[in-house]
Amino acid sequence: MSRPLPLSDIRVLELGNYIAAPTAGRLLADFGAEVIKVERPHTGDELRNWRLYAGTTSMLFRTINRNKKSIVLDLRTEGGRADVLALAAHCDVVLENFRPGTLEKWGLGPEVLDAANPNLVITRISAFGQTGPMSQRPGFAAVAEAFGGLRELVGDPDRPPVRTGVSIGDSIAGLYAGFGTVMALLARHRDPENPIPLSDRIIDVALNESIFSVMESLVPDYLAYGVQRTRVGGRMEGIAPSNAYTCSDGKSIVVAGNSDAIFQRYMHAIGRPELAADPALSTNEGRWIRRDELDDAIGAWAAQHEREEALKILDDVQVPAGPILTAADIAVDEQYAARNMIQSFAVDTGNLEPKQVGFPGVVPVIGDASLPVRSIGPDLGEHTDEIRARFLDGVVR
């Protein structure tokens, strides 16, 4: 018998759409929670069509909504909203990422949900939070990444700011939402005899604040020293040498040789002992001043070696380095495979027969490898009949 999962006695009602709230729901589901995802009739979560190259459901949806169940409800109708309240009465958590005020407009605000289930944890994700002068404004992760300070630091200094290749703002907010939810559940568990006030069971996650929280000392550096951080391309402000370099086979590596001791070994490894011996380069401050010179030296060395050769040279002297992997690389990488981080499922990809597709494993690892993904994202309404039979007296609306 497989071991019980940490959240196996928790049930979550997910009213989320897109990425942020569904990411939080995925985290809870990964570790055993029964997550019931409510989707609108006919179209479902819009993510089903994002990056849809063939078939009817995108791999993006399948990935973010794994281990969940799908029920179709129309929240624009009285019956659909009644079903939500009835389901909430059987759940531990309601998770949502509508614009603030939307649930209240539908008659499903926190006070109404609390009346249906006085122990309910209500986790809310929005662009700017549930309070404040900007709370009513709409906004996706792209806006939050700009407002939270991230966009200003991404890209090259002589070009406009760019974004990362994924919806990092949504994902980070989803992580915080999952963490906040588990905190509230833990508080509820510690003292079950004394109900927690509703205000302490509402987890309010703002996309922009989630981004701001990972910006390290961006604001303290400005307030303390007047430092305005700027875009530095592949580098990290104030840290050198740490960058990406292209090898002779056209493949690239990232090398982080920025600690004082590592720098010494690094320079000897690339055949530049005079740089290792230079007193002006013995500290990170001096190396940052001469970052262009160091990057030129490392780049010239990398260009003389194929990627695997360069990595072996650096690994032999314990300089942290690694390849810049593509999806094709990751899919066959032995490290990912050893920890069960690529898990295969037969999926409809629009062809006559299902195709075996590898999906990301569960993070963090418990034990020595990823927990198994129990199911990929469900078909629209796949579990409607089951959920109605269990919680809604089989009533068909």
C-alpha positions as CSV (number, residue, x, y, z in Angstrom):
1,M,0.0,0.0,0.0
2,S,1.3,3.4,-0.9
3,R,2.0,5.8,2.0
4,P,-0.7,8.4,2.8
5,L,-0.1,11.9,1.4
6,P,0.2,14.9,3.7
7,L,-3.0,16.6,2.5
8,S,-5.1,13.5,1.9
9,D,-7.8,14.5,4.3
10,I,-8.2,18.0,2.7
11,R,-10.8,18.9,0.1
12,V,-10.5,22.1,-2.0
13,L,-13.0,23.9,-4.2
14,E,-11.1,25.6,-6.9
15,L,-12.9,28.5,-8.7
16,G,-9.7,29.5,-10.4
17,N,-9.0,30.2,-14.0
18,Y,-5.7,30.7,-16.0
19,I,-2.5,30.0,-14.0
20,A,-2.3,31.6,-10.5
21,A,-5.1,29.9,-8.5
22,P,-4.8,26.7,-10.5
23,T,-1.1,26.5,-9.6
24,A,-2.0,26.7,-5.9
25,G,-4.6,24.1,-6.5
26,R,-2.1,21.9,-8.2
27,L,0.3,22.1,-5.3
28,L,-2.4,21.1,-2.9
29,A,-3.5,18.3,-5.2
30,D,0.0,17.0,-5.7
31,F,0.3,16.3,-2.0
32,G,-3.1,14.5,-1.7
33,A,-5.8,17.1,-1.4
34,E,-9.0,16.4,-3.4
35,V,-9.3,19.4,-5.6
36,I,-12.6,20.0,-7.3
37,K,-12.1,22.4,-10.1
38,V,-15.3,24.3,-11.2
39,E,-15.3,25.2,-14.9
40,R,-17.8,27.1,-17.0
41,P,-20.0,25.3,-19.4
42,H,-18.8,24.6,-23.0
43,T,-15.4,26.3,-22.8
44,G,-14.1,25.6,-19.3
45,D,-10.9,27.2,-18.1
46,E,-9.5,29.4,-20.9
47,L,-6.1,27.7,-20.3
48,R,-7.5,24.7,-22.2
49,N,-6.9,26.6,-25.4
50,W,-3.6,28.4,-24.5
51,R,-0.7,27.0,-26.6
52,L,-3.1,24.4,-28.1
53,Y,-1.2,23.0,-31.1
54,A,-3.6,20.1,-31.7
55,G,-6.4,18.2,-30.1
56,T,-8.9,19.8,-27.7
57,T,-7.0,20.4,-24.5
58,S,-3.5,22.1,-24.2
59,M,-0.6,20.4,-22.5
60,L,-0.4,23.6,-20.4
61,F,-3.8,22.9,-18.9
62,R,-3.0,19.2,-18.5
63,T,0.2,20.2,-16.6
64,I,-1.2,22.9,-14.2
65,N,-4.4,21.0,-13.5
66,R,-3.0,17.6,-12.8
67,N,-4.4,15.5,-10.0
68,K,-7.7,17.5,-10.0
69,K,-11.4,16.7,-10.7
70,S,-13.5,18.8,-13.1
71,I,-17.1,19.7,-12.6
72,V,-19.1,22.0,-14.9
73,L,-21.2,24.7,-13.1
74,D,-22.6,27.9,-14.5
75,L,-22.0,30.6,-11.8
76,R,-24.1,33.0,-13.8
77,T,-27.2,31.1,-12.7
78,E,-28.8,30.7,-9.3
79,G,-28.5,27.0,-9.5
80,G,-24.8,27.1,-10.2
81,R,-24.2,29.4,-7.4
82,A,-26.3,27.3,-5.0
83,D,-24.2,24.3,-6.1
84,V,-21.0,26.2,-5.2
85,L,-22.3,26.9,-1.7
86,A,-23.4,23.3,-1.3
87,L,-19.9,22.1,-2.3
88,A,-18.2,24.6,-0.1
89,A,-20.0,23.1,2.9
90,H,-18.1,19.9,2.2
91,C,-14.7,21.5,1.6
92,D,-11.8,22.8,3.7
93,V,-10.7,25.5,1.2
94,V,-12.2,27.7,-1.5
95,L,-9.6,28.9,-3.9
96,E,-10.3,31.8,-6.3
97,N,-8.7,34.3,-8.5
98,F,-11.5,36.5,-9.8
99,R,-11.2,40.3,-9.8
100,P,-12.0,41.6,-6.3
101,G,-15.7,42.0,-5.8
102,T,-16.8,39.4,-8.3
103,L,-17.6,36.7,-5.8
104,E,-19.5,39.3,-3.7
105,K,-21.5,40.3,-6.8
106,W,-22.5,36.7,-7.3
107,G,-23.6,36.4,-3.7
108,L,-20.6,34.1,-2.9
109,G,-18.5,36.5,-0.8
110,P,-16.5,35.4,2.3
111,E,-19.4,36.1,4.7
112,V,-21.8,33.9,2.6
113,L,-19.2,31.1,2.3
114,D,-18.5,31.4,6.0
115,A,-22.1,30.9,6.8
116,A,-22.2,27.8,4.7
117,N,-19.0,26.5,6.3
118,P,-17.7,28.3,9.4
119,N,-14.3,26.5,9.2
120,L,-13.6,27.3,5.6
121,V,-10.2,28.7,4.5
122,I,-10.8,31.2,1.7
123,T,-7.7,31.8,-0.5
124,R,-8.0,34.8,-2.9
125,I,-5.5,35.8,-5.6
126,S,-5.8,39.0,-7.5
127,A,-3.7,41.5,-9.4
128,F,-3.2,44.0,-6.5
129,G,-5.0,42.4,-3.5
130,Q,-8.4,42.8,-2.0
131,T,-7.7,46.2,-0.5
132,G,-6.0,49.5,-1.4
133,P,-6.7,52.1,-4.1
134,M,-5.7,49.7,-7.0
135,S,-7.6,46.6,-5.7
136,Q,-10.4,46.9,-8.3
137,R,-8.1,47.1,-11.3
138,P,-7.7,44.0,-13.5
139,G,-4.2,42.7,-14.2
140,F,-2.4,39.6,-15.5
141,A,1.1,38.5,-14.4
142,A,2.7,40.7,-17.1
143,V,1.4,43.8,-15.4
144,A,2.3,42.5,-11.9
145,E,5.8,41.7,-13.0
146,A,6.2,45.3,-14.2
147,F,4.6,46.8,-11.1
148,G,6.5,44.6,-8.7
149,G,9.9,45.7,-10.1
150,L,10.9,42.6,-12.0
151,R,10.6,43.8,-15.6
152,E,12.9,46.7,-15.0
153,L,15.7,44.2,-14.3
154,V,15.2,41.7,-17.1
155,G,17.0,42.1,-20.4
156,D,20.0,44.0,-21.7
157,P,20.8,47.6,-20.5
158,D,20.6,49.1,-24.1
159,R,17.2,47.6,-24.9
160,P,13.7,47.9,-23.4
161,P,12.7,45.5,-20.6
162,V,11.6,42.0,-21.5
163,R,9.7,39.3,-19.8
164,T,10.7,35.8,-18.8
165,G,9.5,33.0,-21.1
166,V,6.9,31.8,-18.5
167,S,4.1,33.4,-16.5
168,I,6.5,33.7,-13.5
169,G,4.2,36.2,-11.7
170,D,1.3,33.8,-11.7
171,S,3.4,30.9,-10.6
172,I,5.0,32.7,-7.7
173,A,1.6,33.9,-6.5
174,G,0.4,30.4,-6.8
175,L,3.2,29.2,-4.5
176,Y,2.3,31.9,-1.9
177,A,-1.3,31.0,-2.1
178,G,-0.6,27.3,-1.5
179,F,1.7,28.2,1.4
180,G,-0.8,30.5,2.9
181,T,-3.5,27.9,2.6
182,V,-1.5,25.3,4.4
183,M,-0.7,27.8,7.2
184,A,-4.4,28.5,7.7
185,L,-5.2,24.8,7.7
186,L,-2.4,24.2,10.2
187,A,-3.7,27.0,12.5
188,R,-7.2,25.4,12.3
189,H,-5.8,22.0,13.1
190,R,-3.9,23.1,16.1
191,D,-6.9,24.4,18.1
192,P,-10.0,22.8,16.6
193,E,-12.1,23.7,19.7
194,N,-11.7,27.4,19.2
195,P,-12.9,28.6,15.7
196,I,-10.5,30.9,13.9
197,P,-12.1,34.3,13.0
198,L,-13.1,34.7,9.4
199,S,-10.5,37.5,8.8
200,D,-7.7,35.0,9.8
201,R,-9.0,32.4,7.4
202,I,-8.9,34.7,4.3
203,I,-5.6,34.4,2.5
204,D,-5.1,37.5,0.3
205,V,-2.4,37.1,-2.3
206,A,-1.6,39.9,-4.7
207,L,0.4,39.2,-7.9
208,N,2.4,42.4,-7.7
209,E,3.3,41.8,-4.0
210,S,4.3,38.2,-4.8
211,I,6.8,39.5,-7.4
212,F,8.0,42.3,-5.1
213,S,8.6,39.8,-2.3
214,V,11.3,38.0,-4.4
215,M,13.1,41.2,-5.5
216,E,15.6,40.8,-2.7
217,S,17.0,44.1,-1.5
218,L,15.8,46.2,-4.4
219,V,14.0,48.8,-2.3
220,P,16.3,48.7,0.8
221,D,19.4,49.3,-1.5
222,Y,17.6,52.3,-3.0
223,L,16.6,53.8,0.4
224,A,19.9,53.0,2.1
225,Y,22.3,53.9,-0.6
226,G,20.3,55.6,-3.4
227,V,21.2,52.7,-5.7
228,Q,18.8,52.2,-8.7
229,R,19.4,48.7,-10.0
230,T,19.4,48.4,-13.8
231,R,19.3,45.6,-16.4
232,V,22.6,43.8,-16.7
233,G,21.7,41.1,-19.3
234,G,22.9,37.6,-18.3
235,R,24.7,38.9,-15.2
236,M,23.5,39.5,-11.7
237,E,24.0,43.1,-10.4
238,G,27.1,43.3,-8.2
239,I,28.2,39.7,-8.6
240,A,31.0,38.6,-10.9
241,P,31.9,36.5,-12.7
242,S,28.5,34.9,-13.2
243,N,27.2,34.7,-16.8
244,A,26.4,32.5,-19.8
245,Y,29.0,31.6,-22.3
246,T,28.9,30.0,-25.8
247,C,31.0,27.0,-26.5
248,S,32.7,26.0,-29.8
249,D,29.8,23.7,-30.7
250,G,27.3,26.6,-30.4
251,K,25.8,25.3,-27.1
252,S,25.9,27.5,-24.0
253,I,26.8,27.0,-20.4
254,V,26.2,29.0,-17.2
255,V,29.1,29.4,-14.8
256,A,28.8,30.9,-11.3
257,G,32.4,31.5,-10.3
258,N,31.7,34.5,-8.1
259,S,32.9,33.4,-4.6
260,D,36.4,34.4,-3.7
261,A,37.7,30.8,-3.3
262,I,36.0,29.5,-6.4
263,F,37.3,32.4,-8.5
264,Q,40.9,31.3,-7.8
265,R,40.2,27.8,-9.1
266,Y,38.1,29.1,-12.0
267,M,40.8,31.3,-13.4
268,H,43.5,28.6,-13.2
269,A,41.1,26.2,-15.0
270,I,40.7,28.6,-17.9
271,G,44.4,29.2,-18.1
272,R,44.5,32.7,-16.6
273,P,46.5,32.3,-13.4
274,E,47.5,36.0,-13.6
275,L,43.8,36.9,-13.0
276,A,43.7,34.6,-10.0
277,A,46.8,36.3,-8.6
278,D,45.6,39.9,-9.1
279,P,44.9,41.5,-5.7
280,A,42.3,43.8,-7.3
281,L,40.2,40.7,-8.2
282,S,40.4,39.0,-4.8
283,T,37.0,40.3,-3.8
284,N,33.7,40.5,-5.5
285,E,33.7,44.3,-5.5
286,G,36.8,44.4,-7.6
287,R,35.6,41.7,-9.9
288,W,32.4,43.5,-10.6
289,I,34.3,46.6,-11.6
290,R,36.2,44.5,-14.1
291,R,33.3,42.3,-15.1
292,D,33.7,43.0,-18.8
293,E,37.4,42.0,-18.8
294,L,36.6,38.7,-16.9
295,D,33.7,37.9,-19.2
296,D,35.9,38.4,-22.3
297,A,38.5,36.0,-20.8
298,I,36.0,33.4,-19.9
299,G,34.2,33.8,-23.2
300,A,37.4,33.3,-25.2
301,W,38.1,30.1,-23.2
302,A,34.6,28.7,-23.7
303,A,34.8,29.3,-27.4
304,Q,37.8,26.9,-27.6
305,H,35.9,23.9,-26.1
306,E,32.7,22.0,-26.8
307,R,30.1,22.2,-24.1
308,E,30.7,18.8,-22.4
309,E,34.4,19.3,-22.4
310,A,34.1,22.7,-20.8
311,L,31.8,21.4,-18.2
312,K,34.1,18.6,-17.3
313,I,37.1,20.9,-16.9
314,L,35.1,23.1,-14.5
315,D,33.5,20.2,-12.7
316,D,37.0,18.7,-12.1
317,V,37.9,21.8,-10.1
318,Q,34.5,22.2,-8.5
319,V,33.4,25.4,-10.2
320,P,29.6,25.5,-10.3
321,A,28.5,25.3,-13.9
322,G,25.8,23.7,-16.0
323,P,24.4,23.4,-19.5
324,I,21.6,25.6,-20.7
325,L,19.1,22.9,-21.5
326,T,16.3,22.8,-24.0
327,A,13.0,20.9,-23.6
328,A,14.6,18.1,-25.7
329,D,17.6,17.9,-23.3
330,I,15.4,17.8,-20.2
331,A,13.2,15.1,-21.6
332,V,16.1,12.6,-21.7
333,D,18.3,14.0,-18.9
334,E,19.4,11.3,-16.4
335,Q,19.2,13.5,-13.4
336,Y,15.6,14.4,-14.0
337,A,14.9,10.7,-14.7
338,A,16.6,9.5,-11.6
339,R,14.3,11.6,-9.4
340,N,11.2,10.7,-11.4
341,M,10.8,14.3,-12.6
342,I,9.5,13.3,-16.0
343,Q,6.4,11.2,-15.8
344,S,4.7,9.7,-18.8
345,F,1.0,9.6,-19.6
346,A,-1.0,8.6,-22.7
347,V,-2.6,11.8,-23.9
348,D,-4.9,12.9,-26.7
349,T,-2.8,15.1,-29.0
350,G,-5.2,15.3,-31.8
351,N,-4.0,12.1,-33.5
352,L,-5.8,8.9,-34.1
353,E,-4.1,7.3,-31.1
354,P,-3.0,8.7,-27.8
355,K,0.6,9.6,-27.5
356,Q,3.0,9.0,-24.5
357,V,3.9,12.5,-23.2
358,G,6.3,13.3,-20.3
359,F,5.0,15.7,-17.7
360,P,6.9,17.4,-14.8
361,G,7.1,15.6,-11.5
362,V,6.0,16.8,-8.1
363,V,8.2,19.3,-6.2
364,P,9.4,19.2,-3.5
365,V,10.6,15.6,-3.3
366,I,9.5,13.6,-0.2
367,G,11.9,10.7,0.1
368,D,14.3,10.1,-2.8
369,A,12.2,10.8,-5.8
370,S,9.1,12.7,-7.0
371,L,5.7,11.5,-5.8
372,P,3.8,10.0,-8.7
373,V,1.4,12.3,-10.6
374,R,-1.9,10.5,-10.2
375,S,-3.6,12.0,-13.2
376,I,-3.1,14.7,-15.7
377,G,-5.5,17.7,-16.1
378,P,-9.0,16.3,-16.5
379,D,-11.3,16.6,-19.5
380,L,-13.9,19.3,-19.2
381,G,-16.6,18.1,-16.7
382,E,-15.0,14.7,-16.4
383,H,-16.1,14.3,-12.8
384,T,-19.4,16.2,-12.8
385,D,-21.6,13.1,-12.3
386,E,-19.3,11.7,-9.5
387,I,-19.2,15.0,-7.6
388,R,-23.0,15.6,-8.0
389,A,-23.7,12.1,-6.7
390,R,-21.4,12.6,-3.7
391,F,-22.2,16.1,-2.6
392,L,-25.2,17.5,-4.5
393,D,-27.7,14.6,-4.1
394,G,-27.4,13.7,-7.7
395,V,-29.4,16.8,-8.7
396,V,-28.8,17.6,-12.4
397,R,-29.0,21.3,-13.4
